C-alpha cells in the first residue's frame, strides 16, 4: 500500500535540511518550512508598516487630534465589541498588546461638549479586506465612530492620505447586514 502523504513528507524533510529554508513548528507540532528570503521580506514589510503607523499617529497628533491604540475588535456572532486577542511574539517570548481593528481611535474637541471620534486604520496601500470593510460598516452603523479613515501612503515621498470609509465604500457596505 502506497502512503498518499509520502511525497509531502519527503518534501518537508528535504526543506528541513536545506540552507535556503528555515523550519519551525506550529502550535500543533507540525513542521512549517519557509524560505529565508521570504522571512526577510516579511520582517521588512512588518517593520515598514509599523514605521508608517507611527508616522500616521504623529501626523494626526500634529493636526490637533488625541490618538490612542484601539485594542478592541468585533465579534460578529455576538454582535458586540470584544477585547482583541493578544498575540504571542516568539522572538521576545511574550504576549504583545492585542491587534485591534481599527488601529487607532482619534479624538478632537470641536466646541462646547462636542467631540469628533474617528477610527483610523493604517494600510500602506489603502486596501481593506472584505472583513475589514464589514467591521468598518458595523462600527459606523452602531455609532461607535462618527467616521473611519483609512490612512495610506501618498503619491509623494512621506505624504499621508486619508480616505473616508463612508465616502469610498458607503453605498456598498453601509446598506448590508454585517453579521456574517
Secondary structure, 3 states (H helix, E strand, C coil): CCCCCHHHHHHHHHHHCCCCEEEEECCCCCEEEEEHHHHHHHHHHHHHHHHHHHHHHHHHHHCCCEEEECCEEEECCCCEEEECCCEEECCCCEEECCCCCCCEEEEEEEECCEEEEEEEEECCCCCCCHHHHHHHHHHHHCCCCCEEEEEEECCCCCCEEEEEHHHHHHHHHCCCCCCC
